[in-house]
Amino acid sequence: MDWVYLIEVLVGGLMSGVMYSLVAIGFVLIYKSSGIFNFAQGTMLLFASLTFVKMTENGIDFWTSLFIAAGIMVIFGIATERYVIRPLANQDLLALFMATVGLATFQEGFSQFVWDSDVHGLQMSKFLDIGLLDPAPIFMSDHIPWLDILIPKFDIFASLVAGSLIVVLAFFFQKTKTGLSLRAVSDDHMAAMAVGIPLQTVWAVVWAVTGVIALVAGLLWAERVSVSFTLIEAVMKALPVILIGGLTSIPGAIVGGLVIGVGEKLGEIYLADVFGGQGIELWFAYFMALIFLIFRPQGMFGEKLIERV
Amino acid sequence: MSKSLLKVNNIEVVYNHVILALRGVTLDVEEGKVVSLLGANGSGKTTTLKACSNLLHAERGAVTKGSIEYNENDISKTDAYNLVKDGVVQVLEGRHCFSHLTVEENIMTGSFIRENPKEAKQDLERVYDHFERIRIRKKSLAGFTSGGEQQMIAMGRALMSRPKLILLDEPSMGLAPQLVEEIFAIVKNLNKEGVSFLIAEQNAMVALKYADDGYIIENGRVILKGKAKELLERPDVKEMYLGVGAEGKTSFRDIKYYHRRKPSFS
């Protein structure tokens, strides 16, 4: 067996896994804090990256565009809480889920209305001349000399960004007062209200944070698949990730992403013949999630139902 | 007579625009007092408390008549967050601990409204001093603690906001009699430190024993009120709520009890 090739596949899998994790975290954040499965995650990604791309295309420089796009996502998140979630607070969860479906439809149309529905290329390397990236085309790979394997530089960059974002989020959740109240709200809305945690503020924070994550994830994904409606489909890959990692766990989203990323690459290379040809990468992730569900329905790190006997 | 802290004036509460839960509850919590609100299942104790802490709207309920005053200010429009800031906090029926948070994290959630982290640390110590039992369990997940411990966590959590008035909903629920006494003894201690209590209880015996005043509520109405000691002595209360009728087995028919009105559906 060609072990260098194997390592390349593994590393490639891990890198794309990180990208899945980033999207999955958006789902997890909202699910954790409000019990809503946010169907609009994909369109948020699209809207965020489209906003960014349109601005850079109009000659605004990288950091300004990034800043403005993040600002818009924050405003969007707060507005979502105010006009979609708040009127439905304490309603049936299905009603809230349907509201996010509506939100997704609205956002899809809204981004086309404000911007356009063209396919935009995005090359962040053009803007980010910070030594990490060559101005060369992104998928041009470089040798890492001491291992003699190929890893695209952009993948390394993407993993670094995703990794640091995850660390910041973990710190935020575990160590800050707002993080603590977020976890409290996710556990029991009523009790959180009773002890004086303002539910609305907490939800607004969550939606705003999710919006910013959607922007980062959207940009990293857009670099690979361009800014268009394919982005929404990229988000679908996050579903098996959260099923495996557990809907309520941020570490779960990370590990789940890595498992899916590596799994589908390995599957493609070593199992394709078993399943009858190339291209199983497209559905192998879902297959893995299905198998996983049978044995551990709450996911790897999902919250076990604590029940006192 | 000391100053009235919480004044509920003849409130009516309707759930979902149709279900009439309270039809005229009037009560008064004086500063520094422990007041018990007694009644059977579904009589409206919890609804009264939730009306005071303004958690009703979360269950699609609304105060449709009457007024609620705290410190002589109308609080029927004040949301729960600001109420906690002003010193009114509710401990929910059935504890409602955050089961996936540790005991200490649970208690710390109560300090959300506090700006100063140093004070929160001091308050945490104060909570542990009152509830020694949960100090040793501070690192375990609240979901795995016992019922009594959970009640203490819920009360400790409420204490973190330095309340003036705690609305305590059924603290005795599902607890062993010994633990119930322990919880109420703590209530009494806190009361000595200046916290007033409005306690909804089914366990009338204990509730009246530790309270200053008592109200009995039935079908969404206050039907009887008075000093806790006097209520304990009344034969009708004894028979109906304390289960210690004087002469062995009596038929409810034979007791001369307070004026019980049939529920009217008009």
Interface residues (C-beta under 8 A of the other chain):
Chain A: A89 N90 K177 L180 S181 R183 A184 S186 D187 D188 H189 M190 A191 A192 M193 A194 V195 G196 I197 P198 E303 I306 R308
Chain B: S53 L55 A58 E59 R60 D79 A80 Y81 L83 V84 K85 V89 Q90 V91 L92 H96 C97 F98 S99 H100 L101 E105 N106 M108 T109 G110 S111 F112 I113 P117 L141 G143 F144 S146 G147 A154 R157 A158 M160 S161
